[in-house]
Amino acid sequence: MARDFRGYGGRYPEARWPNGARVAVSLVLNIEEGAEFALSAGDERNETIHEAVQKVDGVPDLCMESHFEYGSRAGYWRITELVDRLGVALTLNACGRALEATPWVGEDAARRGYEVCCHGWRWEPHAGMPEAHERALIARAVETIRRVHGKSPVGWHTKSSASVNTRRLLVEHGGFLYDSDAYNDDAPYYVDVGGRPHVVLPYAFDTNDMRFFDSYAFVRAGDFAGYVADAYDWLHAEGAHRPVMLSIGLHTRIIGRPGRIAGLAEVLRHIQQKGGAWFARREDIARHWLENVPPR
């Protein structure tokens, strides 16, 4: 696959977000509980990263499993209560197997009007996955989301690395408006997939609560809030001249902890007080781009 180092080359489309907003802000809540690697689920190994980093071989890791369960038992409800109270749109990045384990999450998301984007079947990268196996997993995950949520997903996001076939398989499957398997821009863009234009909504790992786990870059709630607020402020200035978006990545078992949730509340209030944000589901961002920035 040819890499694109140039992108827009500094010349972004002359497009605006609804109501003259400067930044399209996308909150993405990852639903992965029940899709993590676990011997008790018949997987080949246990997940090794949660609140601790440890490797348990040969037997179920009950500590790890309990940490993941916190997300669906407590974190999901704490986060959704906050975003609903502040009137913020939400996209759930849900693994199919996670919704099989916690169907009430998909049902609750439908009642609240959240988008469910497909996060694969298991919580795993697709890099190097055999094509036939990947095709089957995409179909299985899509069908599970359709059954549990009541609507087929129009977006896709692989954990970490997609395969060289993922994007083509999504287009061949049909029904997908966009994927987020890229981290290379602050605005949506098109790629050609099999002669058809396909929307990419770039995601971000820096404005993401995973940094509470990854190298412990965030320790206190204010670390997360300050970093994301800085990102929003800079994009707010750039947004006066070009379309930009901010992805804020969340996890029920991470930001949903009582010592961290205040960071999310703080940054959302900061954005609302500063103004200029269009809080939108990723589906709505993709549809707006398709309607207002048609592919060449």
FENSUL-V216964 format. One record per helix or strand. SS is the DSSP state (H for helix, E for strand). FROM is the first residue (numbers start at 1). TO is the last residue. If there is no record, write none. Layout:
BEGIN
SS|FROM|TO, SS|FROM|TO
END
This chain:
BEGIN
H|18|20, E|23|31, H|39|41, E|49|49, E|53|53, H|62|85, E|91|94, H|96|101, H|103|112, E|115|118, H|131|149, E|155|156, H|166|173, E|178|179, E|189|193, E|196|200, E|208|208, H|209|212, H|221|238, E|244|251, H|261|274, E|277|279, H|282|292
END
